[in-house]
Amino acid sequence: MDLLAWIVVGLIAGWLASQVMRGGGFGVIGDIIVGVVGAVIGGYLAGALLNMPNAVSGINITSIIVAFVGAMILIAGLRLISGRRALV
């Protein structure tokens, strides 16, 4: 997946995750970072657990869902570690 696709998927997934996880959002750059890291986490988990080796492969609904789930896992993990609302 090229850089622009990662940024677009990251922005969508990061924004969705910050809204669902009751955060105030992290700004455009923060949402992109959360979404891209979430895509890496979600892609790894989808490959390992669901046998989907190319789960994040462009700007499509599957990639956005996988990145969204990964971003929610990232935000939940950060909240668990910090003991308070997510700080990214």
HTML snippet that shows the backbone in 3Dmol.js (N, CA, C, O; Angstrom):
<script src="https://3Dmol.org/build/3Dmol-min.js"></script>
<div id="view" style="width:600px;height:400px;position:relative"></div>
<script>
const pdb = `
ATOM      1  N   MET A   1       0.864  -1.169   0.000  1.00  0.00           N
ATOM      2  CA  MET A   1       0.000   0.000   0.000  1.00  0.00           C
ATOM      3  C   MET A   1       0.910   1.231   0.000  1.00  0.00           C
ATOM      4  O   MET A   1       1.877   1.292   0.759  1.00  0.00           O
ATOM      5  N   ASP A   2       0.602   2.194  -0.838  1.00  0.00           N
ATOM      6  CA  ASP A   2       1.453   3.376  -0.909  1.00  0.00           C
ATOM      7  C   ASP A   2       1.152   4.344   0.237  1.00  0.00           C
ATOM      8  O   ASP A   2       0.174   4.191   0.969  1.00  0.00           O
ATOM      9  N   LEU A   3       2.006   5.322   0.365  1.00  0.00           N
ATOM     10  CA  LEU A   3       1.948   6.250   1.495  1.00  0.00           C
ATOM     11  C   LEU A   3       0.624   6.996   1.587  1.00  0.00           C
ATOM     12  O   LEU A   3       0.077   7.152   2.679  1.00  0.00           O
ATOM     13  N   LEU A   4       0.107   7.455   0.465  1.00  0.00           N
ATOM     14  CA  LEU A   4      -1.155   8.193   0.485  1.00  0.00           C
ATOM     15  C   LEU A   4      -2.307   7.320   0.984  1.00  0.00           C
ATOM     16  O   LEU A   4      -3.158   7.790   1.740  1.00  0.00           O
ATOM     17  N   ALA A   5      -2.337   6.067   0.571  1.00  0.00           N
ATOM     18  CA  ALA A   5      -3.383   5.152   1.033  1.00  0.00           C
ATOM     19  C   ALA A   5      -3.271   4.922   2.538  1.00  0.00           C
ATOM     20  O   ALA A   5      -4.288   4.887   3.230  1.00  0.00           O
ATOM     21  N   TRP A   6      -2.047   4.765   3.057  1.00  0.00           N
ATOM     22  CA  TRP A   6      -1.850   4.589   4.495  1.00  0.00           C
ATOM     23  C   TRP A   6      -2.366   5.815   5.252  1.00  0.00           C
ATOM     24  O   TRP A   6      -3.002   5.681   6.297  1.00  0.00           O
ATOM     25  N   ILE A   7      -2.090   7.003   4.726  1.00  0.00           N
ATOM     26  CA  ILE A   7      -2.529   8.235   5.391  1.00  0.00           C
ATOM     27  C   ILE A   7      -4.050   8.345   5.391  1.00  0.00           C
ATOM     28  O   ILE A   7      -4.644   8.697   6.410  1.00  0.00           O
ATOM     29  N   VAL A   8      -4.683   8.048   4.260  1.00  0.00           N
ATOM     30  CA  VAL A   8      -6.142   8.150   4.172  1.00  0.00           C
ATOM     31  C   VAL A   8      -6.806   7.118   5.086  1.00  0.00           C
ATOM     32  O   VAL A   8      -7.709   7.453   5.854  1.00  0.00           O
ATOM     33  N   VAL A   9      -6.360   5.868   5.002  1.00  0.00           N
ATOM     34  CA  VAL A   9      -6.924   4.819   5.864  1.00  0.00           C
ATOM     35  C   VAL A   9      -6.652   5.143   7.329  1.00  0.00           C
ATOM     36  O   VAL A   9      -7.523   4.962   8.179  1.00  0.00           O
ATOM     37  N   GLY A  10      -5.443   5.623   7.626  1.00  0.00           N
ATOM     38  CA  GLY A  10      -5.102   5.990   8.997  1.00  0.00           C
ATOM     39  C   GLY A  10      -5.963   7.105   9.538  1.00  0.00           C
ATOM     40  O   GLY A  10      -6.389   7.060  10.692  1.00  0.00           O
ATOM     41  N   LEU A  11      -6.226   8.112   8.714  1.00  0.00           N
ATOM     42  CA  LEU A  11      -7.062   9.232   9.151  1.00  0.00           C
ATOM     43  C   LEU A  11      -8.484   8.773   9.441  1.00  0.00           C
ATOM     44  O   LEU A  11      -9.056   9.130  10.471  1.00  0.00           O
ATOM     45  N   ILE A  12      -9.053   7.988   8.544  1.00  0.00           N
ATOM     46  CA  ILE A  12     -10.430   7.511   8.737  1.00  0.00           C
ATOM     47  C   ILE A  12     -10.511   6.611   9.967  1.00  0.00           C
ATOM     48  O   ILE A  12     -11.375   6.799  10.823  1.00  0.00           O
ATOM     49  N   ALA A  13      -9.607   5.630  10.054  1.00  0.00           N
ATOM     50  CA  ALA A  13      -9.644   4.683  11.173  1.00  0.00           C
ATOM     51  C   ALA A  13      -9.344   5.366  12.500  1.00  0.00           C
ATOM     52  O   ALA A  13      -9.997   5.072  13.501  1.00  0.00           O
ATOM     53  N   GLY A  14      -8.381   6.264  12.528  1.00  0.00           N
ATOM     54  CA  GLY A  14      -8.039   6.974  13.761  1.00  0.00           C
ATOM     55  C   GLY A  14      -9.169   7.856  14.243  1.00  0.00           C
ATOM     56  O   GLY A  14      -9.454   7.909  15.439  1.00  0.00           O
ATOM     57  N   TRP A  15      -9.823   8.559  13.306  1.00  0.00           N
ATOM     58  CA  TRP A  15     -10.946   9.411  13.689  1.00  0.00           C
ATOM     59  C   TRP A  15     -12.097   8.569  14.217  1.00  0.00           C
ATOM     60  O   TRP A  15     -12.679   8.895  15.252  1.00  0.00           O
ATOM     61  N   LEU A  16     -12.435   7.480  13.509  1.00  0.00           N
ATOM     62  CA  LEU A  16     -13.525   6.607  13.963  1.00  0.00           C
ATOM     63  C   LEU A  16     -13.231   6.029  15.346  1.00  0.00           C
ATOM     64  O   LEU A  16     -14.100   6.019  16.217  1.00  0.00           O
ATOM     65  N   ALA A  17     -12.009   5.551  15.542  1.00  0.00           N
ATOM     66  CA  ALA A  17     -11.650   4.956  16.833  1.00  0.00           C
ATOM     67  C   ALA A  17     -11.710   5.981  17.954  1.00  0.00           C
ATOM     68  O   ALA A  17     -12.169   5.668  19.053  1.00  0.00           O
ATOM     69  N   SER A  18     -11.252   7.203  17.693  1.00  0.00           N
ATOM     70  CA  SER A  18     -11.290   8.217  18.752  1.00  0.00           C
ATOM     71  C   SER A  18     -12.725   8.603  19.096  1.00  0.00           C
ATOM     72  O   SER A  18     -13.008   8.954  20.242  1.00  0.00           O
ATOM     73  N   GLN A  19     -13.634   8.546  18.127  1.00  0.00           N
ATOM     74  CA  GLN A  19     -15.032   8.841  18.398  1.00  0.00           C
ATOM     75  C   GLN A  19     -15.708   7.708  19.162  1.00  0.00           C
ATOM     76  O   GLN A  19     -16.458   7.957  20.105  1.00  0.00           O
ATOM     77  N   VAL A  20     -15.450   6.473  18.762  1.00  0.00           N
ATOM     78  CA  VAL A  20     -16.068   5.313  19.412  1.00  0.00           C
ATOM     79  C   VAL A  20     -15.531   5.127  20.826  1.00  0.00           C
ATOM     80  O   VAL A  20     -16.278   4.751  21.729  1.00  0.00           O
ATOM     81  N   MET A  21     -14.256   5.385  21.021  1.00  0.00           N
ATOM     82  CA  MET A  21     -13.640   5.192  22.331  1.00  0.00           C
ATOM     83  C   MET A  21     -13.860   6.401  23.244  1.00  0.00           C
ATOM     84  O   MET A  21     -13.188   6.530  24.266  1.00  0.00           O
ATOM     85  N   ARG A  22     -14.783   7.275  22.889  1.00  0.00           N
ATOM     86  CA  ARG A  22     -15.184   8.439  23.687  1.00  0.00           C
ATOM     87  C   ARG A  22     -14.035   9.395  23.964  1.00  0.00           C
ATOM     88  O   ARG A  22     -13.947   9.982  25.042  1.00  0.00           O
ATOM     89  N   GLY A  23     -13.156   9.545  22.982  1.00  0.00           N
ATOM     90  CA  GLY A  23     -12.078  10.512  23.132  1.00  0.00           C
ATOM     91  C   GLY A  23     -12.468  11.800  22.449  1.00  0.00           C
ATOM     92  O   GLY A  23     -13.435  11.837  21.687  1.00  0.00           O
ATOM     93  N   GLY A  24     -11.748  12.821  22.707  1.00  0.00           N
ATOM     94  CA  GLY A  24     -12.016  14.084  22.062  1.00  0.00           C
ATOM     95  C   GLY A  24     -11.346  14.192  20.711  1.00  0.00           C
ATOM     96  O   GLY A  24     -11.395  15.243  20.072  1.00  0.00           O
ATOM     97  N   GLY A  25     -10.723  13.118  20.272  1.00  0.00           N
ATOM     98  CA  GLY A  25      -9.949  13.171  19.046  1.00  0.00           C
ATOM     99  C   GLY A  25      -8.540  13.610  19.371  1.00  0.00           C
ATOM    100  O   GLY A  25      -8.274  14.141  20.449  1.00  0.00           O
ATOM    101  N   PHE A  26      -7.650  13.388  18.443  1.00  0.00           N
ATOM    102  CA  PHE A  26      -6.248  13.711  18.671  1.00  0.00           C
ATOM    103  C   PHE A  26      -5.745  14.734  17.669  1.00  0.00           C
ATOM    104  O   PHE A  26      -4.540  14.967  17.573  1.00  0.00           O
ATOM    105  N   GLY A  27      -6.643  15.342  16.929  1.00  0.00           N
ATOM    106  CA  GLY A  27      -6.243  16.242  15.861  1.00  0.00           C
ATOM    107  C   GLY A  27      -5.960  15.425  14.602  1.00  0.00           C
ATOM    108  O   GLY A  27      -5.914  14.196  14.652  1.00  0.00           O
ATOM    109  N   VAL A  28      -5.775  16.092  13.507  1.00  0.00           N
ATOM    110  CA  VAL A  28      -5.586  15.393  12.232  1.00  0.00           C
ATOM    111  C   VAL A  28      -4.329  14.527  12.262  1.00  0.00           C
ATOM    112  O   VAL A  28      -4.383  13.355  11.892  1.00  0.00           O
ATOM    113  N   ILE A  29      -3.212  15.079  12.692  1.00  0.00           N
ATOM    114  CA  ILE A  29      -1.952  14.326  12.715  1.00  0.00           C
ATOM    115  C   ILE A  29      -2.034  13.180  13.716  1.00  0.00           C
ATOM    116  O   ILE A  29      -1.590  12.071  13.422  1.00  0.00           O
ATOM    117  N   GLY A  30      -2.590  13.433  14.882  1.00  0.00           N
ATOM    118  CA  GLY A  30      -2.737  12.381  15.895  1.00  0.00           C
ATOM    119  C   GLY A  30      -3.633  11.253  15.429  1.00  0.00           C
ATOM    120  O   GLY A  30      -3.338  10.081  15.662  1.00  0.00           O
ATOM    121  N   ASP A  31      -4.743  11.607  14.764  1.00  0.00           N
ATOM    122  CA  ASP A  31      -5.646  10.580  14.233  1.00  0.00           C
ATOM    123  C   ASP A  31      -4.959   9.741  13.164  1.00  0.00           C
ATOM    124  O   ASP A  31      -5.150   8.526  13.110  1.00  0.00           O
ATOM    125  N   ILE A  32      -4.161  10.382  12.314  1.00  0.00           N
ATOM    126  CA  ILE A  32      -3.429   9.635  11.289  1.00  0.00           C
ATOM    127  C   ILE A  32      -2.446   8.674  11.938  1.00  0.00           C
ATOM    128  O   ILE A  32      -2.352   7.515  11.533  1.00  0.00           O
ATOM    129  N   ILE A  33      -1.717   9.141  12.935  1.00  0.00           N
ATOM    130  CA  ILE A  33      -0.734   8.278  13.607  1.00  0.00           C
ATOM    131  C   ILE A  33      -1.429   7.112  14.295  1.00  0.00           C
ATOM    132  O   ILE A  33      -0.996   5.967  14.163  1.00  0.00           O
ATOM    133  N   VAL A  34      -2.507   7.392  15.030  1.00  0.00           N
ATOM    134  CA  VAL A  34      -3.251   6.323  15.697  1.00  0.00           C
ATOM    135  C   VAL A  34      -3.797   5.330  14.667  1.00  0.00           C
ATOM    136  O   VAL A  34      -3.743   4.119  14.880  1.00  0.00           O
ATOM    137  N   GLY A  35      -4.317   5.840  13.563  1.00  0.00           N
ATOM    138  CA  GLY A  35      -4.868   4.970  12.526  1.00  0.00           C
ATOM    139  C   GLY A  35      -3.815   4.123  11.830  1.00  0.00           C
ATOM    140  O   GLY A  35      -4.042   2.942  11.565  1.00  0.00           O
ATOM    141  N   VAL A  36      -2.666   4.716  11.532  1.00  0.00           N
ATOM    142  CA  VAL A  36      -1.605   3.958  10.856  1.00  0.00           C
ATOM    143  C   VAL A  36      -1.027   2.901  11.789  1.00  0.00           C
ATOM    144  O   VAL A  36      -0.819   1.761  11.373  1.00  0.00           O
ATOM    145  N   VAL A  37      -0.766   3.262  13.041  1.00  0.00           N
ATOM    146  CA  VAL A  37      -0.286   2.266  14.000  1.00  0.00           C
ATOM    147  C   VAL A  37      -1.366   1.203  14.228  1.00  0.00           C
ATOM    148  O   VAL A  37      -1.057   0.020  14.374  1.00  0.00           O
ATOM    149  N   GLY A  38      -2.621   1.627  14.258  1.00  0.00           N
ATOM    150  CA  GLY A  38      -3.731   0.685  14.369  1.00  0.00           C
ATOM    151  C   GLY A  38      -3.797  -0.252  13.179  1.00  0.00           C
ATOM    152  O   GLY A  38      -4.126  -1.427  13.337  1.00  0.00           O
ATOM    153  N   ALA A  39      -3.490   0.249  11.984  1.00  0.00           N
ATOM    154  CA  ALA A  39      -3.472  -0.599  10.794  1.00  0.00           C
ATOM    155  C   ALA A  39      -2.378  -1.653  10.893  1.00  0.00           C
ATOM    156  O   ALA A  39      -2.573  -2.797  10.484  1.00  0.00           O
ATOM    157  N   VAL A  40      -1.234  -1.269  11.433  1.00  0.00           N
ATOM    158  CA  VAL A  40      -0.148  -2.237  11.620  1.00  0.00           C
ATOM    159  C   VAL A  40      -0.566  -3.298  12.641  1.00  0.00           C
ATOM    160  O   VAL A  40      -0.382  -4.492  12.408  1.00  0.00           O
ATOM    161  N   ILE A  41      -1.124  -2.865  13.763  1.00  0.00           N
ATOM    162  CA  ILE A  41      -1.566  -3.806  14.799  1.00  0.00           C
ATOM    163  C   ILE A  41      -2.678  -4.699  14.263  1.00  0.00           C
ATOM    164  O   ILE A  41      -2.621  -5.921  14.404  1.00  0.00           O
ATOM    165  N   GLY A  42      -3.697  -4.085  13.644  1.00  0.00           N
ATOM    166  CA  GLY A  42      -4.817  -4.849  13.101  1.00  0.00           C
ATOM    167  C   GLY A  42      -4.392  -5.794  11.999  1.00  0.00           C
ATOM    168  O   GLY A  42      -4.881  -6.922  11.931  1.00  0.00           O
ATOM    169  N   GLY A  43      -3.488  -5.354  11.130  1.00  0.00           N
ATOM    170  CA  GLY A  43      -2.987  -6.209  10.053  1.00  0.00           C
ATOM    171  C   GLY A  43      -2.230  -7.403  10.593  1.00  0.00           C
ATOM    172  O   GLY A  43      -2.375  -8.515  10.086  1.00  0.00           O
ATOM    173  N   TYR A  44      -1.419  -7.181  11.622  1.00  0.00           N
ATOM    174  CA  TYR A  44      -0.691  -8.287  12.240  1.00  0.00           C
ATOM    175  C   TYR A  44      -1.658  -9.280  12.868  1.00  0.00           C
ATOM    176  O   TYR A  44      -1.532 -10.487  12.664  1.00  0.00           O
ATOM    177  N   LEU A  45      -2.625  -8.775  13.635  1.00  0.00           N
ATOM    178  CA  LEU A  45      -3.584  -9.665  14.295  1.00  0.00           C
ATOM    179  C   LEU A  45      -4.467 -10.404  13.293  1.00  0.00           C
ATOM    180  O   LEU A  45      -4.771 -11.581  13.485  1.00  0.00           O
ATOM    181  N   ALA A  46      -4.882  -9.720  12.224  1.00  0.00           N
ATOM    182  CA  ALA A  46      -5.696 -10.383  11.197  1.00  0.00           C
ATOM    183  C   ALA A  46      -4.905 -11.485  10.512  1.00  0.00           C
ATOM    184  O   ALA A  46      -5.454 -12.543  10.208  1.00  0.00           O
ATOM    185  N   GLY A  47      -3.631 -11.252  10.268  1.00  0.00           N
ATOM    186  CA  GLY A  47      -2.793 -12.275   9.658  1.00  0.00           C
ATOM    187  C   GLY A  47      -2.538 -13.440  10.588  1.00  0.00           C
ATOM    188  O   GLY A  47      -2.546 -14.594  10.160  1.00  0.00           O
ATOM    189  N   ALA A  48      -2.310 -13.148  11.856  1.00  0.00           N
ATOM    190  CA  ALA A  48      -1.982 -14.197  12.815  1.00  0.00           C
ATOM    191  C   ALA A  48      -3.201 -14.995  13.261  1.00  0.00           C
ATOM    192  O   ALA A  48      -3.134 -16.219  13.380  1.00  0.00           O
ATOM    193  N   LEU A  49      -4.311 -14.313  13.507  1.00  0.00           N
ATOM    194  CA  LEU A  49      -5.475 -14.980  14.080  1.00  0.00           C
ATOM    195  C   LEU A  49      -6.506 -15.423  13.048  1.00  0.00           C
ATOM    196  O   LEU A  49      -7.159 -16.450  13.227  1.00  0.00           O
ATOM    197  N   LEU A  50      -6.657 -14.656  11.971  1.00  0.00           N
ATOM    198  CA  LEU A  50      -7.705 -14.939  10.994  1.00  0.00           C
ATOM    199  C   LEU A  50      -7.164 -15.437   9.657  1.00  0.00           C
ATOM    200  O   LEU A  50      -7.929 -15.660   8.718  1.00  0.00           O
ATOM    201  N   ASN A  51      -5.847 -15.610   9.573  1.00  0.00           N
ATOM    202  CA  ASN A  51      -5.193 -16.080   8.356  1.00  0.00           C
ATOM    203  C   ASN A  51      -5.515 -15.179   7.165  1.00  0.00           C
ATOM    204  O   ASN A  51      -5.811 -15.666   6.074  1.00  0.00           O
ATOM    205  N   MET A  52      -5.457 -13.876   7.377  1.00  0.00           N
ATOM    206  CA  MET A  52      -5.668 -12.874   6.326  1.00  0.00           C
ATOM    207  C   MET A  52      -4.342 -12.142   6.114  1.00  0.00           C
ATOM    208  O   MET A  52      -4.113 -11.109   6.743  1.00  0.00           O
ATOM    209  N   PRO A  53      -3.467 -12.645   5.249  1.00  0.00           N
ATOM    210  CA  PRO A  53      -2.126 -12.058   5.133  1.00  0.00           C
ATOM    211  C   PRO A  53      -2.112 -10.633   4.581  1.00  0.00           C
ATOM    212  O   PRO A  53      -1.208  -9.869   4.918  1.00  0.00           O
ATOM    213  N   ASN A  54      -3.071 -10.250   3.752  1.00  0.00           N
ATOM    214  CA  ASN A  54      -3.106  -8.897   3.180  1.00  0.00           C
ATOM    215  C   ASN A  54      -4.368  -8.168   3.604  1.00  0.00           C
ATOM    216  O   ASN A  54      -5.126  -7.692   2.759  1.00  0.00           O
ATOM    217  N   ALA A  55      -4.597  -8.079   4.897  1.00  0.00           N
ATOM    218  CA  ALA A  55      -5.828  -7.476   5.405  1.00  0.00           C
ATOM    219  C   ALA A  55      -5.882  -5.978   5.142  1.00  0.00           C
ATOM    220  O   ALA A  55      -6.960  -5.432   4.909  1.00  0.00           O
ATOM    221  N   VAL A  56      -4.735  -5.308   5.175  1.00  0.00           N
ATOM    222  CA  VAL A  56      -4.678  -3.875   4.907  1.00  0.00           C
ATOM    223  C   VAL A  56      -3.958  -3.703   3.575  1.00  0.00           C
ATOM    224  O   VAL A  56      -2.729  -3.737   3.506  1.00  0.00           O
ATOM    225  N   SER A  57      -4.756  -3.516   2.507  1.00  0.00           N
ATOM    226  CA  SER A  57      -4.155  -3.539   1.170  1.00  0.00           C
ATOM    227  C   SER A  57      -4.669  -2.438   0.250  1.00  0.00           C
ATOM    228  O   SER A  57      -4.767  -2.641  -0.961  1.00  0.00           O
ATOM    229  N   GLY A  58      -4.991  -1.306   0.793  1.00  0.00           N
ATOM    230  CA  GLY A  58      -5.454  -0.206  -0.040  1.00  0.00           C
ATOM    231  C   GLY A  58      -6.593   0.525   0.633  1.00  0.00           C
ATOM    232  O   GLY A  58      -6.907   0.270   1.796  1.00  0.00           O
ATOM    233  N   ILE A  59      -7.204   1.422  -0.090  1.00  0.00           N
ATOM    234  CA  ILE A  59      -8.328   2.175   0.464  1.00  0.00           C
ATOM    235  C   ILE A  59      -9.600   1.395   0.138  1.00  0.00           C
ATOM    236  O   ILE A  59     -10.195   1.568  -0.926  1.00  0.00           O
ATOM    237  N   ASN A  60     -10.001   0.544   1.063  1.00  0.00           N
ATOM    238  CA  ASN A  60     -11.229  -0.233   0.923  1.00  0.00           C
ATOM    239  C   ASN A  60     -11.813  -0.481   2.306  1.00  0.00           C
ATOM    240  O   ASN A  60     -11.172  -0.191   3.317  1.00  0.00           O
ATOM    241  N   ILE A  61     -13.006  -1.006   2.350  1.00  0.00           N
ATOM    242  CA  ILE A  61     -13.707  -1.167   3.628  1.00  0.00           C
ATOM    243  C   ILE A  61     -13.001  -2.160   4.549  1.00  0.00           C
ATOM    244  O   ILE A  61     -12.985  -1.973   5.766  1.00  0.00           O
ATOM    245  N   THR A  62     -12.416  -3.219   3.976  1.00  0.00           N
ATOM    246  CA  THR A  62     -11.705  -4.201   4.804  1.00  0.00           C
ATOM    247  C   THR A  62     -10.509  -3.554   5.494  1.00  0.00           C
ATOM    248  O   THR A  62     -10.290  -3.764   6.687  1.00  0.00           O
ATOM    249  N   SER A  63      -9.747  -2.779   4.755  1.00  0.00           N
ATOM    250  CA  SER A  63      -8.585  -2.111   5.339  1.00  0.00           C
ATOM    251  C   SER A  63      -8.999  -1.143   6.440  1.00  0.00           C
ATOM    252  O   SER A  63      -8.353  -1.070   7.485  1.00  0.00           O
ATOM    253  N   ILE A  64     -10.073  -0.405   6.204  1.00  0.00           N
ATOM    254  CA  ILE A  64     -10.533   0.561   7.199  1.00  0.00           C
ATOM    255  C   ILE A  64     -11.012  -0.150   8.457  1.00  0.00           C
ATOM    256  O   ILE A  64     -10.725   0.303   9.565  1.00  0.00           O
ATOM    257  N   ILE A  65     -11.739  -1.259   8.309  1.00  0.00           N
ATOM    258  CA  ILE A  65     -12.224  -2.008   9.477  1.00  0.00           C
ATOM    259  C   ILE A  65     -11.066  -2.587  10.266  1.00  0.00           C
ATOM    260  O   ILE A  65     -11.049  -2.495  11.494  1.00  0.00           O
ATOM    261  N   VAL A  66     -10.096  -3.181   9.582  1.00  0.00           N
ATOM    262  CA  VAL A  66      -8.934  -3.768  10.261  1.00  0.00           C
ATOM    263  C   VAL A  66      -8.145  -2.680  10.982  1.00  0.00           C
ATOM    264  O   VAL A  66      -7.739  -2.871  12.129  1.00  0.00           O
ATOM    265  N   ALA A  67      -7.921  -1.539  10.325  1.00  0.00           N
ATOM    266  CA  ALA A  67      -7.196  -0.434  10.959  1.00  0.00           C
ATOM    267  C   ALA A  67      -7.989   0.148  12.124  1.00  0.00           C
ATOM    268  O   ALA A  67      -7.407   0.521  13.143  1.00  0.00           O
ATOM    269  N   PHE A  68      -9.300   0.229  11.985  1.00  0.00           N
ATOM    270  CA  PHE A  68     -10.174   0.732  13.047  1.00  0.00           C
ATOM    271  C   PHE A  68     -10.090  -0.150  14.290  1.00  0.00           C
ATOM    272  O   PHE A  68      -9.960   0.355  15.405  1.00  0.00           O
ATOM    273  N   VAL A  69     -10.164  -1.460  14.099  1.00  0.00           N
ATOM    274  CA  VAL A  69     -10.063  -2.388  15.236  1.00  0.00           C
ATOM    275  C   VAL A  69      -8.685  -2.279  15.883  1.00  0.00           C
ATOM    276  O   VAL A  69      -8.570  -2.262  17.108  1.00  0.00           O
ATOM    277  N   GLY A  70      -7.650  -2.207  15.065  1.00  0.00           N
ATOM    278  CA  GLY A  70      -6.303  -2.033  15.598  1.00  0.00           C
ATOM    279  C   GLY A  70      -6.135  -0.735  16.354  1.00  0.00           C
ATOM    280  O   GLY A  70      -5.466  -0.702  17.387  1.00  0.00           O
ATOM    281  N   ALA A  71      -6.735   0.345  15.853  1.00  0.00           N
ATOM    282  CA  ALA A  71      -6.658   1.643  16.530  1.00  0.00           C
ATOM    283  C   ALA A  71      -7.403   1.613  17.865  1.00  0.00           C
ATOM    284  O   ALA A  71      -6.955   2.213  18.842  1.00  0.00           O
ATOM    285  N   MET A  72      -8.534   0.919  17.905  1.00  0.00           N
ATOM    286  CA  MET A  72      -9.256   0.792  19.183  1.00  0.00           C
ATOM    287  C   MET A  72      -8.426  -0.010  20.184  1.00  0.00           C
ATOM    288  O   MET A  72      -8.401   0.323  21.368  1.00  0.00           O
ATOM    289  N   ILE A  73      -7.752  -1.052  19.728  1.00  0.00           N
ATOM    290  CA  ILE A  73      -6.877  -1.828  20.609  1.00  0.00           C
ATOM    291  C   ILE A  73      -5.739  -0.950  21.111  1.00  0.00           C
ATOM    292  O   ILE A  73      -5.374  -1.021  22.285  1.00  0.00           O
ATOM    293  N   LEU A  74      -5.173  -0.122  20.233  1.00  0.00           N
ATOM    294  CA  LEU A  74      -4.097   0.780  20.633  1.00  0.00           C
ATOM    295  C   LEU A  74      -4.574   1.777  21.685  1.00  0.00           C
ATOM    296  O   LEU A  74      -3.903   1.969  22.699  1.00  0.00           O
ATOM    297  N   ILE A  75      -5.710   2.408  21.461  1.00  0.00           N
ATOM    298  CA  ILE A  75      -6.235   3.387  22.422  1.00  0.00           C
ATOM    299  C   ILE A  75      -6.552   2.718  23.754  1.00  0.00           C
ATOM    300  O   ILE A  75      -6.237   3.266  24.811  1.00  0.00           O
ATOM    301  N   ALA A  76      -7.168   1.547  23.715  1.00  0.00           N
ATOM    302  CA  ALA A  76      -7.474   0.825  24.960  1.00  0.00           C
ATOM    303  C   ALA A  76      -6.194   0.452  25.701  1.00  0.00           C
ATOM    304  O   ALA A  76      -6.131   0.560  26.926  1.00  0.00           O
ATOM    305  N   GLY A  77      -5.189   0.019  24.975  1.00  0.00           N
ATOM    306  CA  GLY A  77      -3.914  -0.314  25.605  1.00  0.00           C
ATOM    307  C   GLY A  77      -3.248   0.890  26.228  1.00  0.00           C
ATOM    308  O   GLY A  77      -2.698   0.797  27.325  1.00  0.00           O
ATOM    309  N   LEU A  78      -3.289   2.031  25.538  1.00  0.00           N
ATOM    310  CA  LEU A  78      -2.710   3.251  26.097  1.00  0.00           C
ATOM    311  C   LEU A  78      -3.457   3.694  27.347  1.00  0.00           C
ATOM    312  O   LEU A  78      -2.841   4.143  28.314  1.00  0.00           O
ATOM    313  N   ARG A  79      -4.768   3.572  27.332  1.00  0.00           N
ATOM    314  CA  ARG A  79      -5.553   3.926  28.525  1.00  0.00           C
ATOM    315  C   ARG A  79      -5.258   2.977  29.675  1.00  0.00           C
ATOM    316  O   ARG A  79      -5.215   3.396  30.832  1.00  0.00           O
ATOM    317  N   LEU A  80      -5.059   1.719  29.368  1.00  0.00           N
ATOM    318  CA  LEU A  80      -4.752   0.725  30.400  1.00  0.00           C
ATOM    319  C   LEU A  80      -3.394   1.026  31.032  1.00  0.00           C
ATOM    320  O   LEU A  80      -3.237   0.954  32.251  1.00  0.00           O
ATOM    321  N   ILE A  81      -2.436   1.359  30.206  1.00  0.00           N
ATOM    322  CA  ILE A  81      -1.094   1.644  30.709  1.00  0.00           C
ATOM    323  C   ILE A  81      -1.049   2.961  31.487  1.00  0.00           C
ATOM    324  O   ILE A  81      -0.436   3.040  32.552  1.00  0.00           O
ATOM    325  N   SER A  82      -1.698   3.985  30.949  1.00  0.00           N
ATOM    326  CA  SER A  82      -1.616   5.305  31.587  1.00  0.00           C
ATOM    327  C   SER A  82      -2.546   5.433  32.797  1.00  0.00           C
ATOM    328  O   SER A  82      -2.312   6.265  33.673  1.00  0.00           O
ATOM    329  N   GLY A  83      -3.591   4.618  32.848  1.00  0.00           N
ATOM    330  CA  GLY A  83      -4.510   4.684  33.972  1.00  0.00           C
ATOM    331  C   GLY A  83      -5.484   5.835  33.904  1.00  0.00           C
ATOM    332  O   GLY A  83      -6.174   6.116  34.885  1.00  0.00           O
ATOM    333  N   ARG A  84      -5.560   6.505  32.779  1.00  0.00           N
ATOM    334  CA  ARG A  84      -6.495   7.610  32.604  1.00  0.00           C
ATOM    335  C   ARG A  84      -6.871   7.689  31.130  1.00  0.00           C
ATOM    336  O   ARG A  84      -6.548   6.784  30.361  1.00  0.00           O
ATOM    337  N   ARG A  85      -7.535   8.741  30.734  1.00  0.00           N
ATOM    338  CA  ARG A  85      -7.947   8.912  29.336  1.00  0.00           C
ATOM    339  C   ARG A  85      -6.703   8.879  28.440  1.00  0.00           C
ATOM    340  O   ARG A  85      -5.608   9.251  28.863  1.00  0.00           O
ATOM    341  N   ALA A  86      -6.888   8.438  27.226  1.00  0.00           N
ATOM    342  CA  ALA A  86      -5.767   8.225  26.305  1.00  0.00           C
ATOM    343  C   ALA A  86      -4.969   9.488  26.058  1.00  0.00           C
ATOM    344  O   ALA A  86      -5.527  10.559  25.816  1.00  0.00           O
ATOM    345  N   LEU A  87      -3.691   9.351  26.121  1.00  0.00           N
ATOM    346  CA  LEU A  87      -2.756  10.410  25.751  1.00  0.00           C
ATOM    347  C   LEU A  87      -1.874   9.852  24.657  1.00  0.00           C
ATOM    348  O   LEU A  87      -1.100   8.922  24.884  1.00  0.00           O
ATOM    349  N   VAL A  88      -1.992  10.415  23.484  1.00  0.00           N
ATOM    350  CA  VAL A  88      -1.188   9.897  22.372  1.00  0.00           C
ATOM    351  C   VAL A  88      -0.182  10.925  21.967  1.00  0.00           C
ATOM    352  O   VAL A  88       0.600  10.694  21.045  1.00  0.00           O
TER     353      VAL A  88
END
`;
const viewer = $3Dmol.createViewer("view");
viewer.addModel(pdb, "pdb");
viewer.setStyle({}, {cartoon: {color: "spectrum"}});
viewer.zoomTo();
viewer.render();
</script>
